[in-house]
Amino acid sequence: MRKPQKEIQLTSYNELLGIDDSVNPGTDRIVEIPISDLHPFKGHPFKVLDDEKMTETAESIRNYGVLNPGLVRPRAEGGYEVVAGHRRKRGCELAGKDTMPVLIRNYSDDEAVIIMVDSNIQRENILPSEKAFAYKMKLEAMKHQGAKGTGDTADLVGKEAGDSGRKVQRYIRLTELLPELLDMVDNGKIKFIPAVSLSYLSKEEQAWVQACIKEKSVSVSGVMADALKKHSEDGKLTELAVQLILSEEKKDTGKVTLPGNKISRYFPKEYSRQQIEQVIFELLDNWKNSH
């Protein structure tokens, strides 16, 4: 049998919620909702992992309860969609709680997306894939609300996290990557800038890249990624071309570095760097003249 919703009396909304300054004590209310009635936000881009931090969250909830209520909105099909508080919900489950305190609001789809993203985007250790899909969702929501100018809107999207509009657009490009390649970006095997270049390849071309990386354990440099992108734009990227580009070794620049600790043993301690260089060049000149 479903547990009834238990209303909670508040003394300070701002202190408890930490969401915004627009809470209206006359109309807003915080209630205890059964965990079974709380559903994840559709397309929620942020991973909720059972890691060490989640264990700490669950332990805190077990000992002190949920200090900051979640934020939800009613669903047409029943129950509530979590806008902010997915980690708290999971913590409640692990702590053995049957209910969770939430603030209920009737947000539109676009309002809910923007609040959902903003409530998570400043978290520590956000993965590139999480940021990518979060920025994409927020940009689309802001456009629906009438924001004009992709560049200006992108600047607004990244404002909460301190990212420029250009960087926001680059993050959004990552959503075009195959899941396998995006995982490589998350775990650091592919760096951010090369990943952006790879996002312009077709899905088939990306599959060739992914297979080559897996087979040969190669790292995709910025130069390699740009070459792949250029070949793709010119219609010249084949599976063989991918293998050749990713197999290219670094060109020999002719630069030779002589370790100081190995050279110093041949010279008196009082010799300056200039004196050492002079002797080395004299010896090299003698060697050149004799060959």
Secondary structure, 3 states (H helix, E strand, C coil): CCCCCEEECCCCHHHHHCCCCCCCCCCCCEEEEEHHHEECCCCCCCCCCCCHHHHHHHHHHHHHCCCCCEEEEECCCCCEEEEECHHHHHHHHHCCCCEEEEEECCCCHHHHHHHHHHCCCCCCCCCHHHHHHHHHHHHHHHHHCCCCCHHHHHHHHHHCCCCCHHHHHHHHHHHHCCHHHHHHHHCCCCCHHHHHHHCCCCHHHHHHHHHHHHHHCCCCCHHHHHHHHHHHHCCCCCHHHHHHHHHCCCCCCCCCCCCHHHHHHHCCCCCCHHHHHHHHHHHHHHHHHCC
